[in-house]
Amino acid sequence: MNRLTTTVNLPPEGVFRVFSDEEREQIKYADKVSQKEIYRRLQEYENTGLTPDEIRRMMERLTEDPSWSDKIDELEEAIEFIRFERDNLKAENARLHILLDDIENVLKG
């Protein structure tokens, strides 16, 4: 599949492809979303490397299994828990480093 966008990340106020009037007519969301946003969404889609057929097959598989939404919710909860635990471990690690520095200073002192 040929890319329609560049592979370079655009700065927030960066240059983006200007759509022709004909192209703009084909974009259903042109009146609700800026051209820059449309370009960014297209760029994100192209960055997946997936073809439209691959995405269509994935969506069909997801809709065949009604529990997929529950599975996604479970995964999101698990990710939140892991992030919480990671943050706790980072804080504990920082406290232990301070305690270790204090011990080393006492032993040197």
C-alpha positions as CSV (number, residue, x, y, z in Angstrom):
1,M,0.0,0.0,0.0
2,N,1.4,3.4,-0.9
3,R,1.5,6.0,1.8
4,L,-0.4,9.2,1.3
5,T,1.4,11.0,4.2
6,T,5.0,11.5,5.2
7,T,6.6,9.3,7.8
8,V,7.9,12.3,9.6
9,N,6.0,13.4,12.8
10,L,4.6,16.9,12.2
11,P,5.2,19.6,14.7
12,P,1.9,21.0,16.3
13,E,1.9,24.0,14.0
14,G,3.7,22.1,11.2
15,V,3.1,22.0,7.5
16,F,0.5,19.5,6.3
17,R,-0.9,18.4,3.0
18,V,-3.6,20.7,1.6
19,F,-6.5,18.8,0.2
20,S,-8.0,19.8,-3.1
21,D,-11.7,20.8,-3.3
22,E,-12.5,17.4,-4.8
23,E,-10.7,15.5,-2.0
24,R,-12.3,17.7,0.6
25,E,-15.7,16.8,-0.8
26,Q,-14.9,13.1,-0.3
27,I,-13.9,13.6,3.3
28,K,-17.1,13.3,5.3
29,Y,-15.7,15.0,8.4
30,A,-14.1,18.0,6.7
31,D,-16.6,20.4,8.2
32,K,-16.1,19.1,11.7
33,V,-12.4,18.3,11.8
34,S,-9.5,20.3,10.6
35,Q,-7.4,19.2,7.6
36,K,-4.5,18.9,10.0
37,E,-6.4,16.5,12.2
38,I,-7.5,14.4,9.2
39,Y,-3.9,14.3,8.0
40,R,-2.7,13.2,11.5
41,R,-5.4,10.5,11.7
42,L,-4.4,9.2,8.3
43,Q,-0.8,9.3,9.3
44,E,-1.5,7.2,12.4
45,Y,-3.5,4.7,10.4
46,E,-0.7,4.4,7.8
47,N,1.9,4.0,10.6
48,T,0.2,0.8,11.7
49,G,1.3,-0.8,8.4
50,L,-2.0,-2.5,8.1
51,T,-4.1,-2.6,4.9
52,P,-7.8,-1.7,4.9
53,D,-8.6,-5.4,4.4
54,E,-6.5,-6.4,7.4
55,I,-8.3,-3.8,9.6
56,R,-11.7,-5.0,8.2
57,R,-10.8,-8.6,9.1
58,M,-9.7,-7.6,12.6
59,M,-13.0,-5.6,13.1
60,E,-15.0,-8.6,11.9
61,R,-13.2,-10.9,14.4
62,L,-13.9,-8.5,17.2
63,T,-17.5,-8.1,16.5
64,E,-18.0,-11.9,16.2
65,D,-17.1,-12.2,19.9
66,P,-19.5,-10.1,22.0
67,S,-17.2,-10.5,25.0
68,W,-14.3,-8.6,23.4
69,S,-15.4,-5.4,25.0
70,D,-15.2,-7.0,28.5
71,K,-11.8,-8.4,27.7
72,I,-10.5,-5.0,26.7
73,D,-12.0,-3.5,30.0
74,E,-10.2,-6.3,31.9
75,L,-6.9,-5.5,30.2
76,E,-7.3,-1.8,30.8
77,E,-7.9,-2.5,34.5
78,A,-4.8,-4.8,34.6
79,I,-2.7,-2.1,33.0
80,E,-3.9,0.5,35.5
81,F,-3.0,-1.9,38.4
82,I,0.4,-2.5,36.9
83,R,1.0,1.2,36.6
84,F,-0.1,1.8,40.2
85,E,2.2,-0.9,41.4
86,R,5.1,0.4,39.3
87,D,4.6,3.9,40.8
88,N,4.6,2.4,44.3
89,L,7.8,0.5,43.6
90,K,9.5,3.6,42.2
91,A,8.5,5.5,45.4
92,E,9.8,2.7,47.6
93,N,13.0,2.5,45.6
94,A,13.5,6.2,46.1
95,R,12.9,5.9,49.9
96,L,15.4,3.0,50.0
97,H,18.1,4.9,48.2
98,I,17.7,7.8,50.7
99,L,17.9,5.3,53.6
100,L,21.0,3.7,52.0
101,D,22.7,7.1,51.5
102,D,21.9,7.9,55.2
103,I,23.5,4.6,56.3
104,E,26.5,5.1,54.2
105,N,27.0,8.6,55.6
106,V,26.7,7.3,59.2
107,L,29.3,4.6,58.4
108,K,31.7,7.1,56.8
109,G,31.1,9.7,59.5
